């Protein structure tokens, strides 16, 4: 069979199969074109889920008659002025959207460029350009979607499902550009120049109000890389990733590097089957990211994905780690200052060996303000059941007692303990606020953060452990050797189909072939692996859970106040290691509402 060049109409339909998957794809391409044209108000109307009509009207710069004629030809674009695919600063750029849409639907475009005598209209089917009464911006009408390719029409879902897809596209673009106004079917309105937090609440729901943490970080090694936006407090989560909005240089993306970094940042504050909310905007040098990966432009390739991932994780963990005392200090509230790490007693100066199961606690006694366990196996003399970040000392006790006598605790973020309920919850008061603290969850977080401050004890091996793997697995694993070393695992390639482990976390005996296979699979899928970090987190979390103040344990007032002061100075204090809330603050006006007091 001889080789031939396909006819243009078939080439366009093939391209349409990549760009125009469903009505939402059409809306995305047309709205992105409107944004690139400088529009700050975009109105979208969709009928029958998009199969009957899609109309996009904008107030952008418009086109001349000549531009309009060229716009519906393949690979025509105004967005690569210097023909440099590594320097793309627009939402769209491939030049395939309009001819692809025209190949599967009936499309007309009305446009007007300022200064022109009149507007212009083109019928994309015939290519005829004629004068129009249109006098501002551009309107694109797409009718009878997939009418020219009936085989694809039958794969459209129900109108309600297709409309949901269109709405999601509008939401993502509205999140990308809070300075632009969007209207969909005169039902969903996002006003232009809307405050970003208000735009987030309009898109994600009112439950995000007061539950967002601001992120604003610049890479120490690359000043052009910046991460900004908002993430949810760990106690606000969803059952899916539906409310995760990620942007690279203003472009909405669904990128495995970003998603993996987000998951890793929340690893020790949220259950693996739950998802945080976010609106994160990553900006970096356009030459360090390739957005020309797929026709749909939802995927990107980073020049240095490991560097991007590490920067995002560090930035998000910093935002999540702010303590209540730091927040109070920033808001000029009185703050109880705990001793610094340098003032910790000598028994805290140790190398953590998190992989040895501790012996059962021999005894535990409650005092004010310290609760100790006196036998922790390999942790003996290193970890106490003391509310952290610092071990209690007589001087510290005196300082806290003095603070109590002076009534200072009444002004602390978690107030003053007034009692215990069910031997589970500490009841506290602060001004007009009523506070309930889960004593086990609080001490569990304190203990966990205390353990995290110490390095993993590494066991060098006289005889390396050689693990036989596939050649592609060896390449994947050695590519993240530095990350594995940070978890105590040192290895090198041993020929083309094996690795040699020369050091491992002390007393951590696992099926290394199975573990490294999982690491390799994750690296190939996501560009990085969190396998060992997750195992370390699980070990620390279990240890912290088993060696913290228990629910059902009776505490005196001094112990309660000590626990409150220490959780105020602990990072990620709002939730325990499993993602459960640590405290609940109920304002007086809410309680008044319970009893119908105006």
ZAFI-938188 format. One record per atom (N, C-alpha, C, CB): x negated, y negated, z negated. Coordinates in steps of 0.1 Angstrom, whole numbers, plus 5000, padded with zeros to 4 digits. Glycine has a CB too. Example, Ala and Ser with C-alpha at 12.3 -4.5 7.8 and 13.67 -1.06 7.14 Angstrom:
2
486850574922;487750454922;486850334922;488750454910;487250224929;486350114929;487150004921;485950064943;
***
This chain:
598
499150125000;500050005000;499149885000;501050004988;499449785009;498549665010;498849564999;498849605024;497849484996;497949384986;498649254992;496549344980;499649194984;500249074989;500448984978;501649114996;500648854981;500948754972;502448744970;500348614976;502948744958;504348734955;504948604959;504648764940;506248604963;506848474967;507048384954;508248504973;507148254957;507148154946;508348184936;507248014951;509548214942;510648234933;510448354923;511948264941;509748454927;509448574919;508348534909;509048694927;507348464913;506348414904;506948334893;505248334912;507848244896;508448164886;509348244876;509348054893;510048344882;510848434873;509948514864;511748524881;508848554868;507848634860;507348544849;506648684868;507048414853;506548314843;507648284833;506148184849;508948284838;510048264829;510248374819;511348244837;509848494822;509948604813;509048584801;509648734820;507948504803;506948474792;507348354784;505648454798;507948254791;508248124785;509648114780;507948014794;510648164788;512048154784;512548294780;512848094797;512448314768;512948444762;514348444759;512148484750;514848324754;516248314749;516548164749;516448374735;517748124746;518147984746;517247894737;519547964741;516847954725;515947884716;514647844723;515647964704;514147934732;512847904739;513047774748;512448024748;514247764755;514447654764;514547524755;515847674771;515247534744;515347414735;513947374731;516247444723;513147464727;511747434722;510947364733;511047564718;510947414745;510147354756;510647214759;510247444768;511947194760;512447064763;512246964752;513947084767;512447004740;512246904729;510746874728;512746964715;509846964729;508446934729;508046844740;507647064730;508646854752;508446764763;508946624759;509146804776;510046614752;510546484747;509646424737;511946504741;509046504728;508146444719;506846394726;507746554708;506346474735;505246424742;505446304750;504746534752;506746274754;507046154761;507246034752;508346174769;506946054739;507045944730;508345914724;506545824737;509346004725;510645984720;510645984704;511646094725;511445904698;511645904684;513045934680;511145774678;513945964690;515246014687;515646114698;516245884687;516046234694;516346344703;517646404699;515246444703;518546414709;519846464707;520046594715;521046364711;520346704708;520446834715;521946884714;519446934709;522446924725;523846984725;523747124731;524846894732;524347224724;524347364729;525747414729;523347444720;526147484740;527447544741;527247694743;528247484753;528147764736;528147914736;526747974734;528547964750;526147914723;524847974719;523747934729;524848114718;524047854740;523047814749;523147884763;521647844744;524047984764;524148044777;524947964787;524848184775;525847884782;526647794791;526047664793;528047774785;525547594783;524947464784;523847434773;526047354784;522747384777;521847324768;521447184774;520447414767;521747084765;521446944769;520546884759;522746864770;519446824764;518446754756;518346614761;517046824755;518646514752;518546374756;517546304747;519946304755;516646224752;515646164744;515446014749;514246234745;514845934740;514545794744;513145764746;515045704732;512445864752;511045854756;510745774768;510445994758;509545784773;509045694783;509745724797;507645704785;510245834799;510845864812;509845894823;511745754816;510345914836;509545944847;509945864859;509546094850;508945844868;509245774881;509845884890;507945714887;510245844902;510745944912;509746044916;511345864924;508545994918;507446084922;507046184911;506146004926;506946134899;506646224888;507746324886;506546144874;509046284888;510146374887;510046484897;511446304888;509746454909;509646554920;508546654917;509346484933;507446604912;506246694909;506546784896;504946624907;507346724887;507446784873;508046934874;508346704865;508846964885;509447094885;508547194893;510847084891;507347154897;506447244904;505547314894;505647174914;505047434897;504247514887;502947444884;504047654893;502547454871;501347404866;501147254868;500147474873;502247184869;502247034869;502346984855;503346974879;501446894851;501546844837;500946704836;500846934827;501346624827;500746494824;499946494812;501846384823;499646614807;499046624793;497646674792;499946714785;497046684804;495546724804;494846614813;495346864809;494746494808;494146384816;492746414820;494246254809;491946484812;490546504815;490246654819;489646474803;491346734821;491246874825;490446954816;490646874839;490546924803;489746994793;490747074784;488946894784;490747204786;491647294778;491247304763;491647424784;490047254760;489547254746;489847124739;488047284745;490547034746;490846904739;492346874742;489946794745;493246954736;494646944738;495346864726;495347084740;495946754729;496546674718;498046654721;495846544718;498646754727;500146744730;500846864726;500346714745;502146864724;502946984721;502947084732;504346934717;503247034744;503247124756;502147084765;504547114763;501747174774;500647144783;500447244794;499347144775;501147354794;500847454804;501547424818;501347594799;502547344818;503147314831;504047424836;502147274840;504547514828;505247624833;506747614829;504747754828;507047534819;508447534813;509547494823;508547444802;509447374830;510447334838;510747424851;510247194843;509647464858;509947554869;510447684865;508647564878;509947734853;510447864848;511947854845;509647904836;512347754838;513747734834;514547724847;513947614826;514047644857;514847634869;514947764877;514147524878;514047854875;514147984882;515148074877;512848054882;515648054865;516648144859;517948074855;516048204846;518047934858;519247864854;519447744864;519247814840;520647684863;520847554870;520447444862;522347544874;519547364867;518947254859;518947124866;517547284854;519447014860;519346884865;518646794855;520746824868;517946694860;517146604851;517546454855;515646624852;517946374846;518146234848;517046164839;519646194843;516446064845;515345994838;515245844843;514046064840;514745764834;514545624837;513145574831;515745534832;512345514839;511145454834;511245304833;509845494843;510845254822;511045104819;510445024831;510445064806;511144924835;510644844846;511244884860;509244834846;511845004861;512345044873;513644984877;512445194873;513944974889;515244914894;516445004890;515244894909;516145134889;517245234886;516645354881;518245254898;517545444876;517045574872;517045674883;517945634860;516645794880;516545904891;517046034886;515045914896;517646114895;518146244891;517546344901;519646244891;517246464896;516746574905;517646694902;515246604903;517946764912;518546904912;517446994913;519746924922;517047074903;515947154903;516047274913;515547214889;517247304916;517547414926;517147374940;518947464925;517547254944;517247214957;516047124958;518447134963;515647064947;514446974947;514846834952;513447024956;516146804954;516546674959;516546574948;517946684965;515846454951;515746344942;516646234947;514246304939;517446174938;518346064943;518545964931;519746114947;518845834935;519045734924;520145774915;519345604931;519945724902;520945764892;521245634883;520345874883;522345644877;522745524868;522145544854;524245524866;521345654852;520645674839;519745554836;519945804839;519845504824;519045374821;518145384809;520045264820;517945494803;516945504792;516545644789;517645444779;515245664788;514745794785;515045904795;515245834772;515246024790;515446144799;516546234793;514146224801;517346284802;518246394799;518046514808;519746344800;517946634801;517746754809;519046844805;516446834805;519746884816;520846974814;520547114820;522146914820;520647214812;520447354817;521747424816;519347424809;522347464827;523647534827;523447684832;524647464836;524347764827;524347904832;523047974831;524847904847;522447974819;521148034816;521148184820;520748014801;520148224827;519948354832;521048404842;519948454820;521748304847;522748334858;522048384870;523548214861;520848344873;520148384884;519348524882;519148284889;519348564870;518748694866;519748774857;517348674859;520848824862;521848884854;521349004845;522948944862;520249064849;519749174841;519249124828;518549244849;518749004827;518248944815;519448884806;517248834817;520448854813;521648794806;522248884796;522648744816;522249014800;522849114791;522149134778;523049244798;520849094777;520049114765;520148994755;518549124769;520948894759;521248784749;522048844738;521848664756;521848794726;522648834714;523948754714;521748814702;524648774703;525948704701;525648554700;526648754689;526648474704;526448334704;526048274690;527748264708;526548334679;526148284666;524648314663;527048364655;524148434668;522748464666;521848374674;522548614669;522248344687;521448264695;521448114690;521948264709;522648074684;522647944678;521747934666;524147904674;521648034658;520748034647;519348024651;520948164639;518948084662;517648064668;517347924672;517448164679;518347864679;518147724683;518047634670;519447674691;518847654660;518747574648;517347584642;519847614638;516747704642;515447734636;514447654643;515147884635;514547654657;513547574665;513647424661;513847594680;514847374660;515047234657;514447204643;516547194657;514647294633;514147274620;512647264620;514647384611;512047354627;510547354628;509947234634;510047484635;510647184645;510147064651;510446944643;510747054665;511546944636;511946834627;510946824615;513346854621;510446944611;509446944600;508046904605;509247084594;507846924618;506546884624;506446734626;506346954638;507646674628;507646524631;508846464622;507946494646;508446424610;509546364601;509746224606;509046374587;508946164614;509146034619;510146024631;507745974624;510546144636;511446144647;512846194642;510946244658;513846134648;515246174644;515746284654;516146054645;516446384648;516946494656;518446504652;516146624653;519246534663;520646564661;520946694669;521546444665;521546794663;521946914670;523446934669;521247034664;524146924681;525646944681;526346854672;525947094678;525846734669;526446634661;526846694647;527746584668;526146804643;526446874631;525246874621;526847014633;524046894627;522846884619;522146754623;521947014622;521846674613;521246544615;519946534606;522246424611;518946494613;517646464606;517246324610;516546574609;517446224602;517146084605;515646054607;517745984595;515345964616;513945934619;513345864607;513845854632;512045874606;511245804595;511745854582;511345654596;512145984581;512646034568;511446074560;513546164571;511546044547;510446094538;510346244539;510846054523;509046284539;508746424541;509446514531;507246454541;509446474518;510146564508;511646564511;509846504494;512246454515;513646464519;513846544531;514146314521;512946544541;513146624553;513046774549;512046594563;512146804539;511946944535;513246994528;510746954525;513846904519;515046944513;516146964523;515446834502;516246874533;517246884543;517147014551;517246764553;515947064553;515747184560;515847314552;514347184567;515247304540;515147424531;516247444521;513847424524;516847334518;517947334507;517547254495;518147484503;518647214488;518447124477;517647184465;519747074472;517547314465;516847384454;515347354454;517147534454;514847294464;513447264465;513147134457;512947254479;514147054455;513846924448;513346954434;515146844447;512146884431;511546904418;510747034417;512546904407;510747114427;510047244427;508847254437;510947354429;508347134441;507347134451;506047084445;507747054463;504947134450;503647084446;502947024458;502747204440;502346904457;501746844468;500346904470;501646694466;500046914483;498646964487;498046854496;498747104494;496846824492;496046724501;494546744498;496446574497;493946824508;492546864506;491746844519;492447004501;490546814517;489646794529;488446894527;489046644530;488046964537;487047064536;485746994533;486847134550;484947054523;483746994519;482647014530;483247064506;482747114539;481747134549;482147084563;481547284550;483447034564;483846984577;484946874574;484447104586;484546754575;485446644571;486646634581;484646514571;486546694592;487646684602;488746784598;487146714616;488546874589;489546974585;490246924573;488847114583;491546914574;492346864563;493646944562;492646714564;494046974549;495347044547;496146954538;495047184540;497346934543;498346844535;499746914536;498346704541;500546854527;501946904527;502446944513;502047024536;503347044513;503847084500;504047234500;505247024498;503847294488;504147434485;505047444473;502847514483;505747554472;506747564461;506047614449;507847664465;506647574438;506147634425;506447784426;506847574413;505647874419;505848014421;507148064416;504748084413;507847994407;509148034403;510248014413;509547964390;509947944424;510847924435;510348004447;511047774439;511148104450;510648194461;511848244469;509848314455;511548304480;512648364489;512348514491;512648284503;513348584496;513248724499;512548744513;514548794499;512348644520;511648654533;510848524536;512648674545;510148524547;509248414550;509948304558;508048464558;511348304557;512048214565;511748064563;513548234563;511348034550;511147894547;509647864546;511847854534;508847924554;507447904555;507147824568;506548034554;506847704567;506647614579;505147574580;507547494579;504447624590;503047604591;502747534604;502247744591;501847434604;501547354615;500047334617;502247214614;499547344629;498147324633;498147204642;497547444638;497447094638;497446974647;498746934652;496446994659;499746944643;501146894646;501947004653;501046774654;501447114656;502147214664;502647324654;501247274675;503947354655;504547474647;503947604652;506047474647;503347684642;502747804646;503147914637;501147794646;502948044641;503148154633;501848234634;504348244637;500848194625;499548244627;499148334615;498548134628;498548454618;498248554608;497148504599;497748684615;496248414603;495248364594;495848274583;494148284602;496748194588;497448104578;498348174569;498247994586;499148274574;500048354566;499348434556;500948444575;498148494560;497348574551;496748484540;496248644559;496348364543;495748274533;496848234523;495148154540;498048204528;499148174519;499448284509;500448134527;499548404515;499748524506;498648544496;499948654515;497448524500;496348544491;496348434480;494948534498;496748314483;496748204473;497748234462;497048074480;498848294465;499948324456;499848464450;501348314463;498748534452;498648674449;498848704434;497348734453;498348614425;498448644411;499548564404;497148624404;500448504412;501548434406;502848474411;501348284408;502948564421;504148594427;504148744432;504448504439;505248814430;505248954434;505048964449;506649014430;504449074454;504049094468;505249094477;503249214469;506449134472;507649144480;508449014480;508449254475;507848904474;508548774474;507648674482;508748724460;508348564487;507648474496;507748334491;508148484510;506648254490;506748114486;507348034498;505348064482;507747914494;508147814504;506947724507;509447744500;506847674519;505847574522;506147494534;504447654523;505547374535;505447294547;503947244547;506447174547;503147314554;501647284554;501147244567;500947414549;500347144567;499847074579;498347084580;500446934581;497847164588;496347184590;495947094602;495947334591;495047004600;494446934611;492946964611;494746774609;492446974623;491047004625;490646964639;490747154623;489446964642;488946924655;489547014666;487346934656;490246954676;490847034686;489947144693;491546954697;488647114693;487747204699;487447324691;486447134702;487947324678;487747434669;488947524668;487347384655;489947504677;491147584677;491647594691;492247524667;491947714696;492447734709;493947754708;491847864716;494747654714;496147664714;496747724727;496847524711;495847754736;496147804749;496147964749;495247754760;496748014738;496748164737;497948234743;496648194722;499048174741;500348244747;501148134753;501048314735;501948174763;502848084769;503848014760;503748154780;504248084749;505148024740;504547924730;505848134732;503147924730;502347834722;502647844707;502647694727;502947954702;503247974688;502048034681;504448064686;501048084688;499848144683;498648054686;499648284688;497648064677;496447984679;495248084675;496347854670;494048044681;492848114677;491848014671;492248194689;491348044659;490447954653;488947994657;490547954638;488147894658;486747924661;486047994650;485947794665;486447954637;485848014625;487048044616;484847914618;487748154619;488948194611;488648214596;489548314616;487448274593;487148294579;486948164571;485848384578;486348064577;486147934571;487547874569;485247844580;488447874579;489747824577;490547884566;490547834590;490448024566;491148094555;490648064541;491048244558;489348054540;488848024526;489147884522;487248044527;489147794531;489547654528;490947644523;489247564540;491847714531;493247714527;493547774513;494147774538;492947894511;493147964498;492647874487;492348094498;491447814488;490947734478;491847604475;489547684481;492347544486;493147424485;494547464478;493447364498;495147574481;496447604475;496247654461;497047714484;495147724458;494947774444;494647654435;493847874444;494047554441;493747434433;495047364429;492847334441;495947354439;497247294437;498047374426;498047274450;498047504428;498747594418;498147594404;498847734424;496947554403;496247574391;496347454381;494747594393;496947344385;497047234377;497847264364;497747114384;497247234352;497847264340;498847154335;496747274329;499647194326;500647104321;499946984315;501547164311;498847004308;498146894301;497546794312;497046954292;497146854323;496546764334;497746684339;495946854345;498846744341;500046664346;500446554336;501246754349;500446594323;500846494313;499746384312;500946564300;498546414314;497446314314;497646214325;496046384314;497946274337;498146184349;499346094347;498346274361;500346144339;501546064337;501345984324;502746154336;500145974318;499845894306;500645934294;500145754309;500946064293;501646124281;500546164271;502546234284;500746174258;499746224249;499446364252;500346214234;498146394251;497646524255;496846584244;496846524268;497046714240;496246784231;495046844239;497046894224;493846814236;492646854243;492046974236;491646744245;492047094243;491447214238;489947204240;492047334244;489147284232;487647284234;487347334249;487047384224;486247284254;485847314267;485247454268;484847214273;484947504280;484447644281;483047654274;484247674296;482347534274;481047544268;481047564253;480247414271;482247534247;482347544232;482947674228;483147434227;483147774237;483647904234;482747974225;484047984246;483248054216;482448134207;481648234215;483248204196;480448284210;479548374217;480248504222;478448414209;481348544216;481948674220;482648664233;482848714209;482748534238;483348524252;482348524263;484148394252;481048534260;480048524270;479748674274;478748454265;480448714285;480248854289;480548874304;481248944281;480048984309;480449024323;481649114322;479249094330;482649074330;483849154330;483749284337;484949064336;484149394331;484249524337;485649564338;483349624330;486449514348;487849534348;488349674352;488449434356;487449754355;487849884361;487750004352;486949914373;487449974339;487450084329;488650064320;486150084320;489450174319;490650164311;490250144296;491550284313;490750044289;490350024275;490950134266;490749884271;490250154255;490750254246;492050194239;489750294235;492850274234;494050224227;493650124216;494950334222;494550024214;494249934203;494250004189;495249814203;493249984182;493250044169;494149974159;491850054163;494049844159;494949774150;495049634155;494349764136;496149564150;496349434155;497049364143;497349424167;496549244140;497049164129;497449024134;496149164117;498448964128;498848834132;498448734121;500348834133;497748634126;497448524117;497748394123;495948534112;497548284117;497748154123;496448084125;498748064114;496048044137;496848064149;496348184158;496847944157;495648284152;495048384161;495648514159;493548394158;495848594170;496348724170;495248814177;497748734178;494648904169;493548974174;493749124176;492348964165;493049184186;492949324187;491549354184;493349374202;491349454176;489949484171;489249604178;489949504157;489949664188;489249764195;489749764210;489549904189;488849724219;489149714233;488249804241;489149574237;487649904236;486849994244;485749904250;487650064255;485549914264;484549834270;484649684268;484449874284;485849634264;485949494262;485749454247;487349454266;485349554239;485249524225;484349404222;484649654218;484749314214;484049194211;484049094221;482649234208;484849124232;484849024243;486148954245;484449094256;487249034243;488548984246;489448994233;489249054258;490048884229;490948894218;492348864222;490448804206;493248894213;494648854216;494948714212;495648954210;493948634213;494048494210;494648414221;492748434206;495648334218;496148244229;494948154234;497248154224;494648164247;493448104252;493847964258;492748184263;492947874263;491647914269;490547914259;491347814279;490647894246;489547894237;489947974225;489047754233;488948044219;489148124207;489348024196;487948214204;490248064187;490547974175;489447974165;491848014168;489147854160;488147844150;488747764138;486847774156;488147764126;488647694115;488847544119;487747704103;487847494126;487847344130;489047324139;486547304137;489247414148;490447404157;491747414149;490347504168;491747504140;493047514132;493247384124;492847634122;492247324119;492447204111;492947094121;491147164105;492347094133;492746984142;494147004146;491846994155;494647124148;496047154152;496947114140;496247294156;496547154128;497347124116;497446974114;496747184103;496346904117;496446754116;497346694126;495046694117;497346754138;498246714149;499646734145;497846774162;499946854139;501246884135;501746784124;501347024129;500846764114;501246674103;501546534109;500146664093;500846494119;501046364125;502246354134;499846314132;502846464137;504046474146;503646464161;504946364143;502346484163;501846464177;502446574186;500346474178;502646694180;503146804188;504546774195;503346934180;505246684188;506546644194;506446584207;507246554184;505246534211;505046464223;504246554233;504346334221;503946674230;503246764239;504146814250;502646884231;503646854261;504446904272;505447014268;503646964283;505047104259;506047204254;506547174240;505347344255;506247064235;506847024222;506347094210;508247034223;507147104200;506847164187;507747284185;507047054175;507047394181;507847514178;508747494166;506847634176;510047544167;510947534156;511447664152;512047434160;511147774159;511547904156;511348004167;513047894152;511748124163;511648234173;512948304174;510548334168;513348344186;514548414189;514348554194;515448334199;514948654187;514848794191;513448844191;515448804204;512548774184;511148814184;510548824198;510948944177;511148744207;510748744221;510448604226;511848804230;511248514222;511148374227;510848274216;512448344234;509948184220;509648074211;510547954214;508148024212;511247904204;512147794206;511447664202;513447814198;511347564211;510647444208;511447324212;509247444215;511047214206;511747084209;510746974213;512647044197;511146894222;510346774226;511246664229;509346814237;511346564221;512246454224;513646504225;511846374236;514246484237;515646524240;515646654248;516346424248;514446724249;514346844256;514346964247;513146854265;515147074251;515147204244;514347294252;516647254242;513347364246;512447444254;512447594249;510947384252;512447684258;512347824255;511147884262;513647904260;510247954255;509048004260;509048164258;507847944254;508848234269;508648384267;507248404262;508848454281;507148454249;505848464243;504948564250;506048504228;505448674255;504648774261;504148714275;505348904263;505048654283;504648604296;503648494294;505848554303;503748414284;502848304282;501448354278;503248214270;501348444269;500048504264;499448584275;500248584251;500348654283;499848734294;499048644304;500948814301;499648524308;498948434317;497648384311;499948324320;497748354298;496548304291;495448404292;496848264277;495748524289;494748634288;494248664302;495348764283;495048664312;494648684326;493648574331;495848694335;494048454328;493148344333;491848344326;493848204331;491848394313;490648404306;489748514312;490948434291;490348624316;489548724322;488948684336;490448854324;489748604343;489248564356;488048474356;490448494363;487748414345;486648324344;485348404344;486748244331;485348534344;484148604342;483848694355;484148694330;482648724357;482348794369;482448944367;480848764374;482649014378;482749154378;481349224375;483349214392;481249314367;480049384364;479749484376;480049464350;478649464382;478249544393;477249654389;477649454404;477549774395;476749894392;475849924405;477550014388;474549894405;473749944416;473650094416;472349874415;473550144428;473550294430;472150334434;474550334440;471550434427;470250494431;470350564444;469750584420;471450634446;471750704458;472950644465;471950854456;472850574476;474050504482;475150604486;473550434495;476350564485;477450634490;477650614505;478750604482;477550714513;477650704527;479050744531;476550784535;479750654538;481150684542;481150684558;482150574536;481650794563;481750804578;483050744583;481550954582;482950654593;484050584598;483950574613;484250444592;485050524619;484950504634;484050374636;486350484639;483450374648;482650264651;483350124650;482050274665;484550114654;485349994653;485649954639;486650004661;485750054630;485950034616;484749974609;486450154608;483550024613;482249984608;482049834612;481050064614;482349794624;482249664629;483149564620;482549644643;484449614618;485349534611;484949514596;486749594611;484449614590;484049604576;482849524574;483849754570;481849544582;480549464581;480849324584;479449524590;481849294591;482149154594;482749074582;483249144605;483149144572;483649084559;482849124547;485149114557;481649164550;480749214539;480649114528;479349244544;480548984531;480348884520;481648874511;480148744527;482748894517;484048894509;484049014500;485248894518;483649134505;483549254497;482549234486;483249374506;481449174488;480449154478;480949064467;479149094484;481848974470;482448894459;483248974450;483248774466;483749084454;484449174445;483549284439;485649244453;482249274441;481349374435;480949494444;481949424423;481349494457;481049604466;480049554476;482449654473;478849614476;477849584485;477649694495;476449544478;477649674507;477449774517;476849724530;478849844521;476349814538;475649774551;476049894561;474149764550;475949854574;476049954584;475050064582;476049894598;475450194584;474550304584;474650384597;474850404571;473950334607;474150384620;475450314626;474350534620;475950374637;477050314644;478450364638;477050354658;478450474631;479750524626;479750554611;480050654634;479050474604;479050494589;478650374582;478150614585;478950354569;478450244561;477850304548;479550144557;476950244543;476250284530;476550184519;474750304532;477250234508;477550154497;476350154487;478850194490;475750044485;474550034476;474949984462;473449954482;476049924460;476449874447;478049874447;475849744444;478649894436;480049894435;480449844421;480650034437;481749804419;482149764406;481949874396;483649714407;481449844385;481149944375;482350024371;480549874362;482150164371;483150254367;484450254375;483450234352;484250204388;485350204397;485150314407;485550064404;485750434405;485550544413;486850574421;485250674405;486750544434;487850554443;487550644455;488350414448;488550674463;488350734476;487850624485;489650814481;486550614487;486050494494;486350504509;484550484492;486450624514;486850634528;488250584531;486750784533;489150614522;490550564523;490550414521;491450634512;489850364511;489850224508;489250144520;489050184496;488150184526;487550114537;488350124549;486150174539;489050234551;489950244563;491050134562;490650384564;491550124550;492550014548;492049874550;493150034534;490849854545;490149724547;489949704562;488749724540;489449794569;489249784584;490549754591;488649904590;491649824588;492949804594;493449654592;493949904589;493249614580;493649474576;492849374583;493649454561;491549394584;490649294591;491049284606;489249344590;491349394612;491749394626;493049324628;491749534632;493949344619;495249284620;495349134616;496249364611;494549104606;494648964601;493348884601;495148974587;492248944605;490948874605;490348864592;491248734610;490948924582;490348924568;491049034560;490448784561;490449064549;491049174540;491149124526;490249304541;492349154520;492549124506;492649244497;493749034504;492249364503;492449484496;491749494483;491849604505;490449454482;489749464469;490149354460;488249454472;490449234465;490949124456;492249174450;491149004464;493149234457;494449284452;494249394441;495349334463;493249474444;493049584434;492449524421;492049684440;491549424423;491049354411;492149284403;489949254415;492949214411;494049144404;494949244397;494949074415;495249354402;496149454396;495449504383;496349574405;494149534383;493449574371;493549464360;492049614374;493249344364;493249234354;494649214349;492749104360;495649214358;497049194354;497549294344;497949184366;497249424347;497649534338;496949524325;497249664345;495649484325;494949474312;495549354304;493449444315;495849244311;496349124304;497749164299;496449004313;498549234306;499849274302;499849364289;500649344313;498949454289;498849554278;498249494266;498149674283;497449384267;496749334255;497049184252;495249344258;498349164253;498849024250;499949044240;499348954262;500348934233;501448934224;502648994230;501748794219;503249094223;504349164229;505749104226;504349304224;506649134234;508049104231;508449184219;509049124243;509049134209;509449214197;508449184186;509449354201;507349114189;506349084178;506648954171;504949084184;506748964158;507148844151;505848754149;507748884137;506048624151;505048524150;505448414139;504648454163;504448364132;504748244124;504648114131;503848244111;505048004126;505147874132;503747834138;505647774123;502747854130;501347814134;500947894147;500347834123;501248024147;500948104159;501748054171;501148254156;502948024169;503847974180;503247844185;505247954175;502947754176;502347624181;501047644188;502247524170;500247734183;498947764190;499147814204;498147864181;500147904205;500447954218;500947844228;501448074217;501747754223;502247654231;501147554236;503347564224;500247524226;499147434230;498247494240;498347394218;497947624239;497047694248;497647714262;496647824242;498947744263;499547764276;499647624283;500947824275;499747514276;499647384282;498347354289;499947274272;497247424284;495947394290;495547514299;494947384278;496447594303;496047714311;496547694325;496747844305;495747734335;496147714349;497247814352;494947744358;498047774362;499147854367;500047904355;498647974375;500347804346;501047844334;502547864336;500847734324;503047824347;504547834348;505047964350;504947744360;504248064353;504648204355;503648304351;505048224370;504048424347;503148524343;502448584356;503748634335;501648684354;500948744365;501848824375;499848844360;503048854370;504048924379;505048824385;504749024371;504848694383;505748594389;506948554381;506148644402;507048614369;508248574360;507948444354;508448684350;509048364352;508848234345;508348244331;510048144346;507448154327;506948154313;507848064304;505548094313;508347954309;509147864300;510247804308;508247754294;511247754300;512447684306;512647564297;513647784306;512647444304;512947324297;514347274301;511847214301;515147264290;516547224292;516747084287;517547324286;517046984295;517246844290;518546834282;517246744301;518646734273;519746724265;521046694273;519546604255;520946624284;522146594292;522746714298;521846494303;521946824301;522446944306;523247024295;521347034311;522647014283;523347084271;524647004268;522447084259;524546874269;525846794267;526946834277;525546644268;526446864289;527446914299;528147044295;526746924312;527347134289;527947254285;529147234275;526947344277;529047124267;530047094257;530946984261;529347074243;530946944274;531746844279;531646714272;533246884279;530346684269;530046544264;529546464275;528946554252;530246354278;529846264289;528646184286;531046164292;
***
